[in-house]
Amino acid sequence: MTDNPEILDEISGIKIEREICARKITSYAVGGNINILITVKDSNGIPHVLRALRKADISYLILGAGTNMLVSDDGFKGAFVRLNAEFREIHNVSEQTIYAGGACLISDLILFLRRNNLGGPLFLSGIPGTIGGAVAMNAGAFGGEISEYLTYIDVVTSDGEILKLKPSECEFGYRQSKIKKEKLFVTGVEIAVTPGKKIENEVEEYLTRRSKNHLQGSNYAGSVFKNPKGNYAGKLIDDCGLKGLRVGSAFVSEKHANFIISDDGGSASDVFDLMKISATRVFHFYGIKLEPEIQLVGFDIKWDEIFKL
Ligand SMILES: Cc1cc2nc3c(=O)[nH]c(=O)nc-3n(C[C@H](O)[C@H](O)[C@H](O)COP(=O)(O)OP(=O)(O)OC[C@H]3O[C@@H](n4cnc5c(N)ncnc54)[C@H](O)[C@@H]3O)c2cc1C
């Protein structure tokens, strides 16, 4: 990284903070410092920021609400870029479509659908995080994925180009997308909705189903691993007898073996070590390589290498 990130100071409409601890900006509440945290106020500012970061040779990562990330104890030598509250707006576009900003919280989307009697991606009920993060991850639950409801996606490329993409251009798959792969910055999306629907019961049903398997509170980031084809990561880890296993400040949840929880004030390396133990044990017993669903940030090792150790 360059010694001269002051180049950013010349860009208007952004807020720059230095040495921000990952504990404060991720749901895991572990990890070291992020060198620079940039909060962008308007979509015109994003191309300037991305170009400046490139010019100054600063690596960057897009941050939503940080509910799907584990930042290493060494932190991140670069910048996190996120959208400010001006990107949280939701409004009607037509009878069948609404627009939600990239920083809009999933909970606000569900509230909007509820208030306006609109059917839509209700299976997202209870998932924390932002629309931008959900689209990048193609978040889903109970057999549904957010990508099925998108009609277009507003993005800024890493070159600073502003594009309107169709879902078919985004290579959506199970917890993956071209958006994540190519670090396209989602500033907003149009979502297909069905008017005239009473959705309270459906939302309540999803929340009840979720409360049976999920945990309240923080210090984790949802499912640690993706489900391998035709199987469940949680079941495989459970079958290896790892529920409740503890490494220092982190432990495998007794409720769901695909959740690794950290104690307050815990360390990212304990969470990571437990991930490694779970994955290598599953590989040893079942020959299946579990892949992280959470985004690992600032770790030296490439995930696949853990199976060679
Ligand atoms: C209690 C709990 C339950 C969860 N349940 C589920 C579940 O059922 N299903 C599920 O799919 N996930 C689940 N998650 C994971 C997570 O909440 C979702 O993936 C969420 O959509 C991530 O949003 P975020 O804003 O927090 O993203 P972040 O964690 O900030 O980022 C995740 C990824 O998205 C990228 N990103 C973030 N914002 C943008 C943007 N504007 N443009 C482009 N890329 C962006 C980041 O670079 C990163 O790669 C759960 C998490 C928790 C803590």
The ligand as a Tripos MOL2 file, in Angstrom:
@<TRIPOS>MOLECULE
LIG
   53    58     1     0     0
SMALL
NO_CHARGES

@<TRIPOS>ATOM
      1 C1        -27.7240  -14.1030   12.5540 C.3       1 LIG1
      2 C2        -27.3810  -14.2030   11.0950 C.ar      1 LIG1
      3 C3        -28.1990  -14.9420   10.2490 C.ar      1 LIG1
      4 C4        -27.9170  -15.0110    8.8730 C.ar      1 LIG1
      5 N1        -28.7400  -15.7440    8.0770 N.ar      1 LIG1
      6 C5        -28.4880  -15.8080    6.7430 C.ar      1 LIG1
      7 C6        -29.3530  -16.5720    5.8800 C.ar      1 LIG1
      8 O1        -30.3190  -17.1940    6.2980 O.2       1 LIG1
      9 N2        -29.0670  -16.5740    4.5570 N.ar      1 LIG1
     10 C7        -28.0040  -15.8930    4.0270 C.ar      1 LIG1
     11 O2        -27.8300  -15.9240    2.7990 O.2       1 LIG1
     12 N3        -27.1670  -15.1770    4.8280 N.ar      1 LIG1
     13 C8        -27.3820  -15.1190    6.1610 C.ar      1 LIG1
     14 N4        -26.5440  -14.4020    6.9880 N.ar      1 LIG1
     15 C9        -25.3570  -13.7360    6.4000 C.3       1 LIG1
     16 C10       -25.5680  -12.2500    6.0650 C.3       1 LIG1
     17 O3        -26.4610  -11.6590    6.9580 O.3       1 LIG1
     18 C11       -26.0710  -12.0200    4.6510 C.3       1 LIG1
     19 O4        -25.2180  -12.6210    3.7000 O.3       1 LIG1
     20 C12       -26.1770  -10.5330    4.3630 C.3       1 LIG1
     21 O5        -26.8930  -10.3680    3.1840 O.3       1 LIG1
     22 C13       -24.8140   -9.8380    4.2450 C.3       1 LIG1
     23 O6        -25.0460   -8.4460    4.1610 O.3       1 LIG1
     24 P1        -24.0050   -7.3970    4.7520 P.3       1 LIG1
     25 O7        -24.4880   -6.0610    4.3440 O.co2     1 LIG1
     26 O8        -23.8140   -7.5980    6.1920 O.co2     1 LIG1
     27 O9        -22.7000   -7.8090    3.9380 O.3       1 LIG1
     28 P2        -21.1850   -7.7540    4.4420 P.3       1 LIG1
     29 O10       -20.9710   -8.8020    5.4770 O.co2     1 LIG1
     30 O11       -20.7960   -6.3770    4.7780 O.co2     1 LIG1
     31 O12       -20.4680   -8.2210    3.0960 O.3       1 LIG1
     32 C14       -20.6660   -9.5160    2.5650 C.3       1 LIG1
     33 C15       -20.1190   -9.5460    1.1340 C.3       1 LIG1
     34 O13       -20.9100   -8.6720    0.3290 O.3       1 LIG1
     35 C16       -20.0830   -7.6430   -0.2500 C.3       1 LIG1
     36 N5        -20.8630   -6.3990   -0.2450 N.ar      1 LIG1
     37 C17       -21.4360   -5.7660    0.8130 C.ar      1 LIG1
     38 N6        -22.1090   -4.6700    0.4160 N.ar      1 LIG1
     39 C18       -21.9430   -4.5890   -0.9350 C.ar      1 LIG1
     40 C19       -22.3780   -3.6800   -1.9270 C.ar      1 LIG1
     41 N7        -23.1110   -2.5750   -1.6480 N.pl3     1 LIG1
     42 N8        -22.0080   -3.9090   -3.2180 N.ar      1 LIG1
     43 C20       -21.2730   -4.9970   -3.5480 C.ar      1 LIG1
     44 N9        -20.8190   -5.8960   -2.6400 N.ar      1 LIG1
     45 C21       -21.1640   -5.7010   -1.3460 C.ar      1 LIG1
     46 C22       -18.8390   -7.5690    0.6320 C.3       1 LIG1
     47 O14       -17.7220   -7.0730   -0.0790 O.3       1 LIG1
     48 C23       -18.6890   -9.0330    1.0150 C.3       1 LIG1
     49 O15       -18.0560   -9.7470   -0.0180 O.3       1 LIG1
     50 C24       -26.7850  -14.3280    8.3520 C.ar      1 LIG1
     51 C25       -25.9610  -13.5950    9.2220 C.ar      1 LIG1
     52 C26       -26.2400  -13.5410   10.5780 C.ar      1 LIG1
     53 C27       -25.3420  -12.7480   11.4850 C.3       1 LIG1
@<TRIPOS>BOND
     1     1     2 1
     2     2     3 ar
     3     2    52 ar
     4     3     4 ar
     5     4     5 ar
     6     4    50 ar
     7     5     6 ar
     8     6     7 ar
     9     6    13 1
    10     7     8 2
    11     7     9 ar
    12     9    10 ar
    13    10    11 2
    14    10    12 ar
    15    12    13 ar
    16    13    14 ar
    17    14    15 1
    18    14    50 ar
    19    15    16 1
    20    16    17 1
    21    16    18 1
    22    18    19 1
    23    18    20 1
    24    20    21 1
    25    20    22 1
    26    22    23 1
    27    23    24 1
    28    24    25 2
    29    24    26 1
    30    24    27 1
    31    27    28 1
    32    28    29 2
    33    28    30 1
    34    28    31 1
    35    31    32 1
    36    32    33 1
    37    33    34 1
    38    33    48 1
    39    34    35 1
    40    35    36 1
    41    35    46 1
    42    36    37 ar
    43    36    45 ar
    44    37    38 ar
    45    38    39 ar
    46    39    40 ar
    47    39    45 ar
    48    40    41 1
    49    40    42 ar
    50    42    43 ar
    51    43    44 ar
    52    44    45 ar
    53    46    47 1
    54    46    48 1
    55    48    49 1
    56    50    51 ar
    57    51    52 ar
    58    52    53 1
@<TRIPOS>SUBSTRUCTURE
     1 LIG1         1 GROUP 0 **** ****
